[in-house]
Amino acid sequence: MHKVVVLYPEPADPDHFRDYYVTNHLPLVMKWPGLLAWRYSFDVAAAMGEAPYFAVFEGDFADAAAMAAARASPEGRRVAADVVNYATGGAVVIDYPVQDGTG
Protein backbone atom coordinates (compact mmCIF):
# COMPACT_ATOMS: atom_id res chain seq x y z
CA MET A 1 0.00 0.00 0.00
CA HIS A 2 1.18 3.51 -0.81
CA LYS A 3 -0.42 6.64 0.60
CA VAL A 4 -0.54 10.24 -0.61
CA VAL A 5 -1.37 12.87 1.99
CA VAL A 6 -2.21 16.50 1.26
CA LEU A 7 -2.02 18.98 4.13
CA TYR A 8 -3.70 22.33 3.59
CA PRO A 9 -2.72 25.43 5.60
CA GLU A 10 -5.45 27.93 6.47
CA PRO A 11 -6.94 29.43 3.29
CA ALA A 12 -7.91 33.08 2.86
CA ASP A 13 -11.59 32.08 2.55
CA PRO A 14 -12.41 28.90 4.50
CA ASP A 15 -16.03 28.80 3.30
CA HIS A 16 -14.98 28.97 -0.35
CA PHE A 17 -12.37 26.26 0.28
CA ARG A 18 -14.91 23.87 1.82
CA ASP A 19 -17.54 24.45 -0.86
CA TYR A 20 -15.16 24.28 -3.83
CA TYR A 21 -13.30 21.28 -2.44
CA VAL A 22 -16.43 19.17 -1.99
CA THR A 23 -18.30 20.38 -5.07
CA ASN A 24 -15.47 20.58 -7.62
CA HIS A 25 -12.17 19.12 -6.43
CA LEU A 26 -13.25 15.81 -4.92
CA PRO A 27 -15.17 14.79 -8.08
CA LEU A 28 -11.86 15.20 -9.96
CA VAL A 29 -10.01 13.16 -7.32
CA MET A 30 -12.53 10.33 -7.63
CA LYS A 31 -11.51 9.93 -11.27
CA TRP A 32 -7.86 9.19 -10.42
CA PRO A 33 -6.99 5.83 -11.94
CA GLY A 34 -5.81 3.30 -9.36
CA LEU A 35 -7.16 5.18 -6.33
CA LEU A 36 -8.26 2.43 -3.91
CA ALA A 37 -9.67 4.58 -1.11
CA TRP A 38 -9.71 8.20 -0.04
CA ARG A 39 -10.74 10.31 2.91
CA TYR A 40 -10.58 13.94 3.98
CA SER A 41 -11.37 16.20 6.90
CA PHE A 42 -11.82 19.87 7.64
CA ASP A 43 -11.70 19.16 11.39
CA VAL A 44 -7.95 19.01 11.87
CA ALA A 45 -6.83 19.32 15.50
CA ALA A 46 -3.48 19.31 17.22
CA ALA A 47 -2.70 17.45 20.44
CA MET A 48 -1.43 20.73 21.87
CA GLY A 49 -1.97 24.27 20.63
CA GLU A 50 -3.22 25.36 17.23
CA ALA A 51 -3.28 22.88 14.38
CA PRO A 52 -0.91 23.99 11.59
CA TYR A 53 -3.35 22.74 8.95
CA PHE A 54 -6.92 23.55 8.01
CA ALA A 55 -7.71 20.35 6.08
CA VAL A 56 -6.19 16.98 5.21
CA PHE A 57 -6.66 14.47 2.38
CA GLU A 58 -5.44 10.85 2.27
CA GLY A 59 -5.45 8.63 -0.80
CA ASP A 60 -4.48 4.96 -0.98
CA PHE A 61 -2.83 3.25 -3.95
CA ALA A 62 -1.60 -0.32 -4.41
CA ASP A 63 2.03 0.82 -4.64
CA ALA A 64 4.27 3.76 -5.55
CA ALA A 65 4.08 2.95 -9.26
CA ALA A 66 0.27 3.10 -9.22
CA MET A 67 0.36 6.44 -7.41
CA ALA A 68 2.95 7.85 -9.83
CA ALA A 69 0.87 6.70 -12.81
CA ALA A 70 -2.24 8.31 -11.32
CA ARG A 71 -0.48 11.62 -10.72
CA ALA A 72 0.95 11.60 -14.26
CA SER A 73 -2.38 10.74 -15.89
CA PRO A 74 -4.60 13.42 -17.48
CA GLU A 75 -6.91 13.11 -14.45
CA GLY A 76 -3.97 13.54 -12.08
CA ARG A 77 -2.77 16.62 -13.94
CA ARG A 78 -6.30 18.09 -13.69
CA VAL A 79 -6.35 17.43 -9.93
CA ALA A 80 -2.97 19.17 -9.48
CA ALA A 81 -3.93 22.14 -11.67
CA ASP A 82 -7.19 22.63 -9.74
CA VAL A 83 -5.52 23.25 -6.36
CA VAL A 84 -4.99 26.97 -7.08
CA ASN A 85 -8.77 27.40 -7.34
CA TYR A 86 -9.35 26.87 -3.63
CA ALA A 87 -6.10 26.40 -1.64
CA THR A 88 -4.93 30.00 -1.26
CA GLY A 89 -2.76 28.88 1.66
CA GLY A 90 -0.98 26.33 -0.54
CA ALA A 91 -0.73 22.60 -0.07
CA VAL A 92 1.90 20.22 1.29
CA VAL A 93 1.88 16.89 -0.58
CA ILE A 94 3.70 13.88 0.86
CA ASP A 95 3.62 10.21 -0.04
CA TYR A 96 5.02 7.07 1.52
CA PRO A 97 4.76 3.29 1.59
CA VAL A 98 2.56 2.11 4.43
CA GLN A 99 4.09 -0.29 6.94
CA ASP A 100 1.39 -2.43 8.54
CA GLY A 101 1.58 -3.30 12.20
CA THR A 102 -0.48 -4.85 14.92
CA GLY A 103 -0.57 -4.08 18.60
SULLIN-V956742 format. One line per field, one symbol per residue. ss: DSSP state (a for helix, b for strand, c for the rest). psi: psi as a letter, one per 30 degrees, with the letter a starting at -180 (. if undefined). A space follows every 50 residues. Layout:
# SULLIN-V956742
ss = ???
psi = ???
This chain:
# SULLIN-V956742
ss = cbbbbbbbcccccaaaaaaaaaaaaaaaacccccccbbbbbccccccccc ccccbbbbbbbccaaaaaaaaacaaaaaaaaaaaaccccccbbbbbbccc ccc
psi = kkkkkkkjlklejeeeeeeeeeeeeeeeeffkkfjellllkfikllekak kfkelkkkkkleleeeeeeeefleeeeeeeffefffiffakjklllkkjl ll.
